[in-house]
Structure formats: C-alpha cells, structure tokens
Amino acid sequence: MSRIASLPLFHQITGQNVLVLGDGPAAEPKRRLVERAGGVIVDDLARAVDEGVRIAFVAYDDSRACEVAAINARCAGMLVNVVDRPELCDFTTPSILDRDPLLVAIGTGGASAGLAKHVRLRLERVLPETLGKLAKALEAARPALRKRFPDGADRRRAVDAALREGGALDPLDMQSFQQVGDWIAGSAEGRSGAIVELTLASADPEDLTLRQARLLGEADVLLLDGSVPSAILARARADAARLAWEPTETPEMDGLEGAKLGSGPIKPGSGASKQGSKPGKAGSGNAGPDPQAETEPVTGPGPVTGLTLILRWRPDRLGEN
C-alpha cells in the first residue's frame, strides 16, 4: 500500500478557542484563518492550558521562542503548528480554494507553501464559482435521492454517473446546480453493470491516461491480473473490492466496452472489452486499444451491479507503440 505524507482532515472549530501566539506578518494570516473558520482566538498560553485548548499556532519572530512555546503547548496536549518550521509542526495548513461549502485544500507537508499556492491559483481558473451552489443543491436533494434510490450502492452509482465529465451534473458546467431538481425527478438512471479491461505497463501513476485514471476512481470492483503496483491501486476508490483474476480455458471475449450485464454473474464471453492501452501521459491521446492486448475470461466476483475493471499488469509491454 502506498503511503501519504500527512493525514488530511477538515476540523470543525466554530465557537472553539484556538491559541495563536505571535504578532506581525507571520501571525496575522493564522489569525484570519482561525476567524474565517469560526474559531475564537486566545493569545495567552497559560489561559489556553487552563481552558483545554486543543489547537495552537505559534508565529514568533524569535526561533527559540517558537521552540519553547511549541514544547509547552504540546505538553499541554495541543496540536501545534509553528510557522515556517515544519519540523516543529504536528500539522500544516494548506492553501485553500473556497467554493463554500466545497473546499479544496492543497498541501505539501511544509515543503513549499509557494508551490501549493500556485497550484491553487491554477485550479481557481478551472473550477467554477457555482460549485458551492451545486454542493448545496445536492445536499438539499438528499431526501429525494434516498427515496428514489433506497440502496446505498445504487445511489452512489447514480450520483457518479451524473457528476462525471459530460454527465447531467458535470461539476465544471456552471449551470449544473440548476439541473439537480430535474435530475432527481427523472433523469437519474442507475447503471446495471459494465466490465472494462485495462492493460497497464508502467508503475508510475503519472503514466495513466485521463480515461484510465477516471475509471480507477469510479470502479466498484477491481480484478487484478498480475501484481498491479500499489501506486496504481492508490488511484482507485478506497472502498472498491479488490479480487485476484482467475483465468479459465475458454474462448476470448468479445469487445463490448460498457456492455450492460444485468444482475447475473460475470461469465466468459459476457463482455469485458479489449481496452488495454499503452500507458501515456495524461491527455496525450494514448488511450486507444492495444492490438496486442490479450483478453481472458472473467470468472469474477459474482453479481455485477456497477463498474468492474480488469487490470492486467504487463510491464513487458512498456514502450510498445
């Protein structure tokens, strides 16, 4: 399993006391951040300890003062952030893209605040201002969505289908928030089942095509043919079932990408597509079928009610055209 440098969390601090120590240009952004999140600023360490404050920001100009304050606050049970001193931090603060209530937080674990900022600035140009309205509309639609799709898996698939690129509620469409009511009323259709096959040759997730990355993020079941690298699997949904591929001596399957499979078991010939593709940089257009990709029958996990990906690990094909 691939590792991540930090555990990303969104912490609710509305109405809670937060310690902020220091003055000047280093401390002011932390004060604004706490106030923006609804926190109440405390600027005295002794008072913070007495009141059981749990979060502390330290922004003294003097490095020794920062070290002492960090030790004292941590000994009192606080989680500590020291400005520009990642080695003294229990947590770091990301660069934030705000589409209330949707937040995108970009962090580098303290490696480069400038890099996080410029990634955010790029995303600011891409993500529409109406994303927050879409989030609120989806929240308001929860009761109707639960009524229409009582089963949680069916409900998630319906939402996935609507929110994907080109879907009824495409997040990058500025008007999507206005379509939620119509979508709930009659446009949502749960996908009965589909099998898609991908042939992968590179262990670098950056070599995934846009299509491959999207399918990994949507798949309900992963059938692993070979030792698929953990860095690739990290791009899949955390709750996707992961099963070993079990080949059988049966004829090759027909190429029927996206075939509807109903609720029956996955059977040989039932429609895994020949969509093996030579890995290429995202957006490079190398997402076409690999003419040398072999297909094998799916003996699979049983009923298919969502998207199943067959991931074939073929590192010997790296560099093929």
Contacts in CASP RR format, 6 or more apart in sequence:
PFRMAT RR
TARGET T0000
AUTHOR 0000-0000-0000
METHOD contacts of the structure
MODEL  1
MSRIASLPLFHQITGQNVLVLGDGPAAEPKRRLVERAGGVIVDDLARAVD
EGVRIAFVAYDDSRACEVAAINARCAGMLVNVVDRPELCDFTTPSILDRD
PLLVAIGTGGASAGLAKHVRLRLERVLPETLGKLAKALEAARPALRKRFP
DGADRRRAVDAALREGGALDPLDMQSFQQVGDWIAGSAEGRSGAIVELTL
ASADPEDLTLRQARLLGEADVLLLDGSVPSAILARARADAARLAWEPTET
PEMDGLEGAKLGSGPIKPGSGASKQGSKPGKAGSGNAGPDPQAETEPVTG
PGPVTGLTLILRWRPDRLGEN
1 230 0 8 1.000
1 233 0 8 1.000
1 234 0 8 1.000
2 230 0 8 1.000
2 231 0 8 1.000
2 233 0 8 1.000
2 234 0 8 1.000
5 109 0 8 1.000
6 91 0 8 1.000
6 92 0 8 1.000
6 107 0 8 1.000
6 109 0 8 1.000
8 94 0 8 1.000
8 105 0 8 1.000
10 103 0 8 1.000
10 105 0 8 1.000
11 55 0 8 1.000
13 34 0 8 1.000
13 37 0 8 1.000
13 38 0 8 1.000
13 39 0 8 1.000
13 55 0 8 1.000
14 37 0 8 1.000
14 38 0 8 1.000
14 39 0 8 1.000
15 38 0 8 1.000
15 39 0 8 1.000
15 40 0 8 1.000
16 39 0 8 1.000
16 40 0 8 1.000
16 54 0 8 1.000
16 55 0 8 1.000
17 39 0 8 1.000
17 40 0 8 1.000
17 41 0 8 1.000
17 42 0 8 1.000
17 48 0 8 1.000
17 51 0 8 1.000
17 52 0 8 1.000
17 53 0 8 1.000
18 34 0 8 1.000
18 39 0 8 1.000
18 40 0 8 1.000
18 41 0 8 1.000
18 42 0 8 1.000
18 53 0 8 1.000
18 55 0 8 1.000
18 56 0 8 1.000
18 57 0 8 1.000
19 42 0 8 1.000
19 43 0 8 1.000
19 45 0 8 1.000
19 48 0 8 1.000
19 53 0 8 1.000
19 55 0 8 1.000
19 56 0 8 1.000
19 57 0 8 1.000
19 73 0 8 1.000
19 78 0 8 1.000
20 27 0 8 1.000
20 30 0 8 1.000
20 31 0 8 1.000
20 34 0 8 1.000
20 41 0 8 1.000
20 42 0 8 1.000
20 43 0 8 1.000
20 56 0 8 1.000
20 57 0 8 1.000
20 59 0 8 1.000
21 27 0 8 1.000
21 43 0 8 1.000
21 45 0 8 1.000
21 56 0 8 1.000
21 57 0 8 1.000
21 58 0 8 1.000
21 59 0 8 1.000
21 60 0 8 1.000
21 69 0 8 1.000
22 43 0 8 1.000
22 58 0 8 1.000
22 59 0 8 1.000
22 60 0 8 1.000
22 61 0 8 1.000
23 59 0 8 1.000
24 59 0 8 1.000
24 61 0 8 1.000
26 59 0 8 1.000
26 60 0 8 1.000
26 61 0 8 1.000
26 83 0 8 1.000
26 84 0 8 1.000
27 57 0 8 1.000
27 59 0 8 1.000
27 83 0 8 1.000
30 57 0 8 1.000
30 59 0 8 1.000
30 81 0 8 1.000
30 83 0 8 1.000
30 93 0 8 1.000
31 41 0 8 1.000
33 93 0 8 1.000
34 41 0 8 1.000
34 57 0 8 1.000
35 41 0 8 1.000
42 48 0 8 1.000
42 51 0 8 1.000
42 53 0 8 1.000
45 69 0 8 1.000
45 72 0 8 1.000
45 73 0 8 1.000
48 56 0 8 1.000
48 73 0 8 1.000
48 76 0 8 1.000
48 78 0 8 1.000
49 72 0 8 1.000
49 76 0 8 1.000
52 76 0 8 1.000
53 78 0 8 1.000
54 77 0 8 1.000
54 78 0 8 1.000
54 79 0 8 1.000
55 78 0 8 1.000
55 79 0 8 1.000
55 81 0 8 1.000
56 69 0 8 1.000
56 70 0 8 1.000
56 73 0 8 1.000
56 78 0 8 1.000
56 79 0 8 1.000
56 80 0 8 1.000
56 81 0 8 1.000
57 80 0 8 1.000
57 81 0 8 1.000
57 82 0 8 1.000
57 83 0 8 1.000
58 66 0 8 1.000
58 69 0 8 1.000
58 70 0 8 1.000
58 73 0 8 1.000
58 80 0 8 1.000
58 81 0 8 1.000
58 82 0 8 1.000
58 83 0 8 1.000
58 88 0 8 1.000
59 66 0 8 1.000
59 82 0 8 1.000
59 83 0 8 1.000
60 66 0 8 1.000
60 69 0 8 1.000
63 85 0 8 1.000
66 82 0 8 1.000
66 83 0 8 1.000
66 85 0 8 1.000
66 88 0 8 1.000
67 82 0 8 1.000
67 88 0 8 1.000
69 82 0 8 1.000
70 80 0 8 1.000
70 82 0 8 1.000
70 85 0 8 1.000
70 88 0 8 1.000
73 80 0 8 1.000
74 80 0 8 1.000
74 90 0 8 1.000
79 90 0 8 1.000
79 91 0 8 1.000
80 88 0 8 1.000
80 89 0 8 1.000
80 90 0 8 1.000
80 91 0 8 1.000
81 89 0 8 1.000
81 90 0 8 1.000
81 91 0 8 1.000
81 92 0 8 1.000
81 93 0 8 1.000
82 88 0 8 1.000
82 89 0 8 1.000
86 92 0 8 1.000
86 109 0 8 1.000
86 110 0 8 1.000
86 111 0 8 1.000
89 110 0 8 1.000
92 107 0 8 1.000
92 108 0 8 1.000
92 109 0 8 1.000
92 110 0 8 1.000
94 105 0 8 1.000
94 106 0 8 1.000
94 107 0 8 1.000
94 116 0 8 1.000
95 105 0 8 1.000
95 106 0 8 1.000
95 107 0 8 1.000
95 113 0 8 1.000
95 114 0 8 1.000
95 116 0 8 1.000
95 117 0 8 1.000
95 119 0 8 1.000
95 120 0 8 1.000
96 103 0 8 1.000
96 104 0 8 1.000
96 105 0 8 1.000
96 106 0 8 1.000
96 120 0 8 1.000
97 103 0 8 1.000
97 104 0 8 1.000
97 105 0 8 1.000
97 106 0 8 1.000
97 120 0 8 1.000
97 123 0 8 1.000
97 124 0 8 1.000
97 127 0 8 1.000
99 127 0 8 1.000
99 129 0 8 1.000
99 131 0 8 1.000
99 132 0 8 1.000
99 135 0 8 1.000
100 132 0 8 1.000
101 132 0 8 1.000
101 135 0 8 1.000
101 136 0 8 1.000
101 139 0 8 1.000
102 131 0 8 1.000
102 132 0 8 1.000
102 134 0 8 1.000
102 135 0 8 1.000
104 120 0 8 1.000
104 123 0 8 1.000
104 127 0 8 1.000
106 116 0 8 1.000
106 119 0 8 1.000
106 120 0 8 1.000
106 123 0 8 1.000
107 116 0 8 1.000
108 115 0 8 1.000
108 116 0 8 1.000
126 172 0 8 1.000
127 171 0 8 1.000
127 172 0 8 1.000
128 171 0 8 1.000
128 172 0 8 1.000
128 173 0 8 1.000
128 174 0 8 1.000
129 174 0 8 1.000
130 174 0 8 1.000
130 175 0 8 1.000
130 176 0 8 1.000
130 177 0 8 1.000
131 171 0 8 1.000
132 177 0 8 1.000
133 177 0 8 1.000
134 169 0 8 1.000
134 171 0 8 1.000
134 176 0 8 1.000
134 177 0 8 1.000
134 180 0 8 1.000
136 177 0 8 1.000
137 177 0 8 1.000
137 180 0 8 1.000
137 181 0 8 1.000
138 159 0 8 1.000
138 169 0 8 1.000
138 180 0 8 1.000
140 180 0 8 1.000
141 180 0 8 1.000
141 181 0 8 1.000
141 184 0 8 1.000
144 181 0 8 1.000
144 184 0 8 1.000
145 155 0 8 1.000
145 158 0 8 1.000
145 159 0 8 1.000
145 184 0 8 1.000
145 188 0 8 1.000
146 155 0 8 1.000
148 158 0 8 1.000
148 184 0 8 1.000
148 188 0 8 1.000
149 155 0 8 1.000
149 158 0 8 1.000
149 188 0 8 1.000
149 190 0 8 1.000
153 220 0 8 1.000
153 305 0 8 1.000
153 306 0 8 1.000
154 190 0 8 1.000
154 305 0 8 1.000
157 190 0 8 1.000
157 191 0 8 1.000
157 220 0 8 1.000
157 305 0 8 1.000
157 306 0 8 1.000
158 188 0 8 1.000
158 189 0 8 1.000
158 190 0 8 1.000
160 218 0 8 1.000
161 167 0 8 1.000
161 168 0 8 1.000
161 188 0 8 1.000
161 189 0 8 1.000
161 190 0 8 1.000
161 191 0 8 1.000
162 168 0 8 1.000
162 169 0 8 1.000
162 183 0 8 1.000
162 187 0 8 1.000
162 188 0 8 1.000
163 169 0 8 1.000
163 170 0 8 1.000
163 171 0 8 1.000
164 170 0 8 1.000
164 214 0 8 1.000
164 218 0 8 1.000
165 172 0 8 1.000
165 214 0 8 1.000
166 173 0 8 1.000
168 176 0 8 1.000
168 179 0 8 1.000
168 183 0 8 1.000
168 187 0 8 1.000
168 188 0 8 1.000
169 176 0 8 1.000
169 179 0 8 1.000
169 180 0 8 1.000
169 183 0 8 1.000
170 176 0 8 1.000
179 187 0 8 1.000
191 306 0 8 1.000
191 307 0 8 1.000
192 260 0 8 1.000
192 261 0 8 1.000
192 262 0 8 1.000
192 263 0 8 1.000
192 305 0 8 1.000
192 306 0 8 1.000
193 258 0 8 1.000
193 260 0 8 1.000
193 261 0 8 1.000
193 262 0 8 1.000
193 304 0 8 1.000
193 305 0 8 1.000
193 306 0 8 1.000
193 307 0 8 1.000
193 308 0 8 1.000
194 257 0 8 1.000
194 258 0 8 1.000
194 259 0 8 1.000
194 260 0 8 1.000
194 261 0 8 1.000
194 304 0 8 1.000
194 306 0 8 1.000
194 307 0 8 1.000
194 308 0 8 1.000
195 258 0 8 1.000
195 259 0 8 1.000
195 261 0 8 1.000
195 266 0 8 1.000
195 270 0 8 1.000
195 271 0 8 1.000
195 272 0 8 1.000
195 273 0 8 1.000
195 298 0 8 1.000
195 304 0 8 1.000
195 307 0 8 1.000
195 308 0 8 1.000
195 309 0 8 1.000
195 310 0 8 1.000
196 215 0 8 1.000
196 257 0 8 1.000
196 258 0 8 1.000
196 272 0 8 1.000
196 273 0 8 1.000
196 275 0 8 1.000
196 307 0 8 1.000
196 308 0 8 1.000
196 309 0 8 1.000
196 310 0 8 1.000
197 272 0 8 1.000
197 273 0 8 1.000
197 274 0 8 1.000
197 275 0 8 1.000
197 276 0 8 1.000
197 293 0 8 1.000
197 295 0 8 1.000
197 309 0 8 1.000
197 310 0 8 1.000
197 312 0 8 1.000
198 212 0 8 1.000
198 215 0 8 1.000
198 275 0 8 1.000
198 276 0 8 1.000
198 277 0 8 1.000
198 309 0 8 1.000
198 310 0 8 1.000
198 311 0 8 1.000
198 312 0 8 1.000
199 275 0 8 1.000
199 276 0 8 1.000
199 277 0 8 1.000
199 290 0 8 1.000
199 293 0 8 1.000
199 312 0 8 1.000
199 314 0 8 1.000
199 317 0 8 1.000
200 208 0 8 1.000
200 212 0 8 1.000
200 228 0 8 1.000
200 232 0 8 1.000
200 279 0 8 1.000
200 311 0 8 1.000
200 312 0 8 1.000
200 313 0 8 1.000
200 314 0 8 1.000
201 278 0 8 1.000
201 279 0 8 1.000
201 314 0 8 1.000
201 315 0 8 1.000
201 316 0 8 1.000
201 317 0 8 1.000
201 318 0 8 1.000
201 319 0 8 1.000
201 320 0 8 1.000
202 279 0 8 1.000
202 280 0 8 1.000
202 315 0 8 1.000
202 318 0 8 1.000
203 229 0 8 1.000
203 231 0 8 1.000
203 232 0 8 1.000
203 315 0 8 1.000
204 231 0 8 1.000
204 279 0 8 1.000
205 213 0 8 1.000
205 231 0 8 1.000
205 232 0 8 1.000
205 234 0 8 1.000
205 235 0 8 1.000
206 281 0 8 1.000
206 282 0 8 1.000
207 279 0 8 1.000
207 280 0 8 1.000
207 281 0 8 1.000
208 216 0 8 1.000
208 232 0 8 1.000
208 235 0 8 1.000
208 279 0 8 1.000
208 280 0 8 1.000
208 282 0 8 1.000
209 277 0 8 1.000
209 279 0 8 1.000
209 280 0 8 1.000
209 282 0 8 1.000
209 283 0 8 1.000
209 284 0 8 1.000
209 285 0 8 1.000
209 286 0 8 1.000
209 287 0 8 1.000
210 282 0 8 1.000
210 283 0 8 1.000
210 287 0 8 1.000
211 277 0 8 1.000
211 287 0 8 1.000
212 277 0 8 1.000
212 279 0 8 1.000
212 287 0 8 1.000
213 235 0 8 1.000
213 282 0 8 1.000
215 307 0 8 1.000
215 309 0 8 1.000
216 232 0 8 1.000
216 235 0 8 1.000
216 236 0 8 1.000
216 237 0 8 1.000
216 309 0 8 1.000
217 235 0 8 1.000
217 236 0 8 1.000
217 237 0 8 1.000
217 240 0 8 1.000
218 237 0 8 1.000
218 307 0 8 1.000
219 236 0 8 1.000
219 237 0 8 1.000
219 240 0 8 1.000
219 307 0 8 1.000
219 308 0 8 1.000
219 309 0 8 1.000
220 237 0 8 1.000
220 240 0 8 1.000
220 241 0 8 1.000
220 305 0 8 1.000
220 306 0 8 1.000
220 307 0 8 1.000
220 308 0 8 1.000
221 240 0 8 1.000
221 241 0 8 1.000
221 242 0 8 1.000
221 243 0 8 1.000
221 301 0 8 1.000
221 304 0 8 1.000
221 306 0 8 1.000
221 307 0 8 1.000
221 308 0 8 1.000
221 309 0 8 1.000
222 228 0 8 1.000
222 233 0 8 1.000
222 236 0 8 1.000
222 240 0 8 1.000
222 241 0 8 1.000
222 242 0 8 1.000
222 243 0 8 1.000
222 308 0 8 1.000
222 309 0 8 1.000
222 311 0 8 1.000
223 243 0 8 1.000
223 244 0 8 1.000
223 245 0 8 1.000
223 298 0 8 1.000
223 300 0 8 1.000
223 301 0 8 1.000
223 308 0 8 1.000
223 309 0 8 1.000
223 310 0 8 1.000
223 311 0 8 1.000
224 242 0 8 1.000
224 243 0 8 1.000
224 244 0 8 1.000
224 245 0 8 1.000
224 311 0 8 1.000
224 313 0 8 1.000
225 245 0 8 1.000
225 247 0 8 1.000
225 296 0 8 1.000
225 310 0 8 1.000
225 311 0 8 1.000
225 312 0 8 1.000
225 313 0 8 1.000
226 245 0 8 1.000
226 312 0 8 1.000
226 313 0 8 1.000
227 313 0 8 1.000
228 311 0 8 1.000
228 313 0 8 1.000
229 313 0 8 1.000
232 311 0 8 1.000
233 242 0 8 1.000
236 242 0 8 1.000
236 309 0 8 1.000
241 301 0 8 1.000
243 300 0 8 1.000
243 301 0 8 1.000
245 296 0 8 1.000
245 298 0 8 1.000
245 300 0 8 1.000
245 310 0 8 1.000
245 312 0 8 1.000
246 299 0 8 1.000
246 300 0 8 1.000
247 296 0 8 1.000
247 297 0 8 1.000
247 299 0 8 1.000
248 268 0 8 1.000
248 296 0 8 1.000
248 297 0 8 1.000
248 299 0 8 1.000
250 268 0 8 1.000
250 269 0 8 1.000
250 297 0 8 1.000
251 268 0 8 1.000
251 269 0 8 1.000
251 297 0 8 1.000
252 294 0 8 1.000
252 295 0 8 1.000
252 296 0 8 1.000
253 268 0 8 1.000
253 269 0 8 1.000
253 270 0 8 1.000
253 271 0 8 1.000
253 272 0 8 1.000
253 274 0 8 1.000
253 295 0 8 1.000
253 296 0 8 1.000
253 297 0 8 1.000
253 298 0 8 1.000
254 269 0 8 1.000
254 271 0 8 1.000
255 271 0 8 1.000
255 272 0 8 1.000
255 273 0 8 1.000
255 274 0 8 1.000
255 295 0 8 1.000
256 271 0 8 1.000
256 272 0 8 1.000
256 273 0 8 1.000
257 273 0 8 1.000
257 275 0 8 1.000
258 273 0 8 1.000
259 270 0 8 1.000
259 271 0 8 1.000
259 273 0 8 1.000
261 270 0 8 1.000
261 271 0 8 1.000
261 304 0 8 1.000
262 304 0 8 1.000
262 305 0 8 1.000
263 303 0 8 1.000
263 304 0 8 1.000
263 305 0 8 1.000
264 302 0 8 1.000
264 303 0 8 1.000
264 304 0 8 1.000
265 300 0 8 1.000
265 302 0 8 1.000
265 303 0 8 1.000
265 304 0 8 1.000
266 298 0 8 1.000
266 299 0 8 1.000
266 300 0 8 1.000
266 301 0 8 1.000
266 302 0 8 1.000
266 304 0 8 1.000
266 308 0 8 1.000
267 297 0 8 1.000
267 298 0 8 1.000
268 297 0 8 1.000
268 298 0 8 1.000
268 299 0 8 1.000
269 297 0 8 1.000
269 298 0 8 1.000
270 298 0 8 1.000
272 295 0 8 1.000
272 298 0 8 1.000
272 310 0 8 1.000
274 289 0 8 1.000
274 290 0 8 1.000
274 293 0 8 1.000
274 295 0 8 1.000
275 288 0 8 1.000
275 289 0 8 1.000
275 293 0 8 1.000
276 288 0 8 1.000
276 289 0 8 1.000
276 290 0 8 1.000
276 293 0 8 1.000
276 312 0 8 1.000
277 286 0 8 1.000
277 287 0 8 1.000
277 288 0 8 1.000
277 289 0 8 1.000
277 290 0 8 1.000
277 293 0 8 1.000
278 286 0 8 1.000
278 288 0 8 1.000
278 290 0 8 1.000
278 317 0 8 1.000
278 319 0 8 1.000
278 320 0 8 1.000
278 321 0 8 1.000
279 286 0 8 1.000
279 318 0 8 1.000
280 286 0 8 1.000
290 317 0 8 1.000
290 320 0 8 1.000
292 317 0 8 1.000
292 320 0 8 1.000
293 312 0 8 1.000
293 314 0 8 1.000
294 312 0 8 1.000
298 308 0 8 1.000
298 310 0 8 1.000
300 308 0 8 1.000
301 308 0 8 1.000
END
